[in-house]
Amino acid sequence: MVRTKDPAVRSMLIERAARMLAAREAVTIRSLVSGTSVSTMALYTYFGGLPGLWSAVRQEGFTRLAARIEEVHATEDPVHDLAALGAVYMNNALADPHLYRVMFDADFELADPAAADATLHHLVVAVERARDTGRFRSDIDPLTLATQTWLIGHGAASLVTHGPLPAETIELTLPVLVALFAAAGDDTARCRRSVETGWRAQFPADAGSIEPRP
């Protein structure tokens, strides 16, 4: 008789592994299931072993990020949308810092790398819209500028969630984005308004006081 896999058990193991890693606890097969109602065999049943588990943890991080990004609806202002996507990225890191740490560990392959690439694609599309509507110069390469935007967001998220900087440091991201987009051709004053409104739509002014969840 083939036993049906329980999605709740799989989710529990993924969440537990990510939190143990974030707490710098040694993750072994025995420590992972210690104190739970499942046996060590569950790790092999659901993931085939520890490497499969870490791949699943990485994928879960991107899955949650993609779900949050899908909730951002495009507006008539593509620069506003770029800032909103950056804010959602930051929110995702703050909400699940334990998963965020593992998302970019390339030692373990993703089961669905296309799903991870899709998160960057949203930035590329927004840059294309900004270029095509005249907000950015016509010679701007969307992938390059999208990657630069991602670098800014990832750096800030990493330094706040797992580094030395306090949560209020997140606010310093805004002028950096304004400088980047203005250098791409946008009017500085208009750019500042778009970035501010886009960011605040997803990240209220008092969000900087929110501490990342353990």
N, C-alpha and C positions, 0 to 999 in steps of 0.2 A: 504494500500500500504506500503510495507516494503522499508524503505529508505536504499540505499547502503552506507556503511561506507566508508569514505574517508581516505585512509592511510596517507595523508598529515596532516590531523587534528590529528590523533593519534600520529604521529611523533612530531608534534608541541607541544602537551601537554606533552609528555615525556621529550622533550628537555627543555621546560619551567620549569617543575617541578624540574628537576635536577639542572638547573641554579639557581633557587630560593633557593633551599636547600644549594647550595654551597655559595651563598651570604648571608646565614643565615636569609633569609626572611621567614616569617610565610607562610606556604603553606596550604591554605584552598581551598575549592571548589570555592568560590567566587574570592579569590585573584588569583587563577590559570587562570581563564578565563578573568579576568579584563583586558580591553584594547585589547581583541581579538574579532574576529567576531563570536565566538561560545558561546553558552549558558552553564549554569551550568549542564544542562541535558547531555551534551556531555561526561562529566566524567563518568556518569553511562552507557551511550550508548557504550562507547569504553572500559571501564575498570570495570564497576560494582561498582565503588566507589573508595575512596582513597587507601585502601589496594591493590586493583587490579592495581592501577596506580603505586604504589611503586614496586610491583612485576615486572611490565613491564619495569620500569626504570632500575632495577637490570639486567633484561634479556637483555636489549639493550646494557648495558655495556659489557656483555660477548659476545654478538653477534658481536660487533665491534672489540673486542679483537680477537675473533676467525677468523674474516675476515682478519685481519692483519697478524695473525700467518700463515694462509693458504698461504700467499704470500712468506713465507720463504721456499726455496727449499733445501732439504738435499744435502750435499756435501759428499766427501769422508772423511772428517774430522769431526767426531761427536762432538768433543770438541768445534770446531769452531761453529757448529750448536747450541750447548747449549748456547754459548755466544750470538749468533745472536738472539735466541729466547728471551733471557733476555733483549736485546736491544729493541726488538719489544714490549715487555711488558712495558718497560719504555716509549717508544714512545707513546704507547696507553694511558698511564696515563697522559702524558704531553698534548696530543692532546685533551683529554676529561676529564679534572680533575673533572668536576661536576658529570659526570657519574661514574668515578672511586670511588668517595666517597661513592656512594650508592651501588656499586656492592657487597660489603662485609657486608652489613647490613642484617644479618640473621633473623631479625624479620619478614621479608617478604619472603614468599616462591617463588622460581623460577618456572616459568611455564615449563621450560625445563632444569632441573638440569644437565641432561646428556651433554648438550651443554657446560655448565660451566666446567664440569669434563674433557671434551675433551681438554681444553686448557692445563691442567696439563699433560694430556696423551702425548702430544708432547714432553714434557721434559722427561718423563719416557722412551719413545722410544729412544731419543737421548742418555740417560744414558745407556740403554741396548746396544746400538750400540758401545758406548765407552768401555763398559765392554767386549763385545764379540770380539772386535778387539784388545784387550790387552792394551788399553789406561788406563782403570781403572782395579783394582784388581777383581778377579773372585768372591770374597765374597761380593762385593758391592751390596746392595739392591737398585734397580733402583727407586722404589717409595720413599724410604727414601732420597736418594741423590737428586731426583727431587724436593721433598718438601723442602729440605734445600736450594736449588737454588732459589726456589720460595720465601722462607722467606727473602732471601737477597734482591731480586728484589722488593718485596712488601714493605719491610722496607724502602728502598731508595726512592721508588716512593711516599710513604705516607709522608715521611719527606720533600720531595721537593715540591710536589703538594699542600699539606695541612698543612705543618709544618714549622719549623723555618729555614730550610736549603736552601741556594741558589741553583740554577740549576746546577752550576758548580760542586757541591758536587757529582753529579752523577758519575763523573770520579773515585771516590773512590770505586765504585763498582767493577772495574776491578781487582785490587789486591786481593780483598776478594774472588772473583770467582776463581782466580788462586790458592789461598791458599786452597780453598775447593777442587778443582779438583786435585791438587797435593797430598793432603792428601788421596784422593781416589785412588792414585797410578800412576798418570800421571807424566812424567818427567817435572820438573819445567820449564826449559827453553822452551821446546816444548809446554807446556801448555800455557805459557805466550804468545807465538806467536799465538797460536790458538785462545785464548780468545781475544787478540787484534784485529786480522783480522776479527773474527766473529762479534765482537762488532762494529767495524768500518764499516762493510758492511751494517749495519742498522742504525748506530748512528755515523755520521762523527765527526771528532775531534773538530769541532767548535760548535757542537750541544749543548754543555754544556752552551753556552751563550744564548740559546733560553729560553725565559721566558714562563712558562706554560700559556696557554690561559685562560682568565677569564671565 
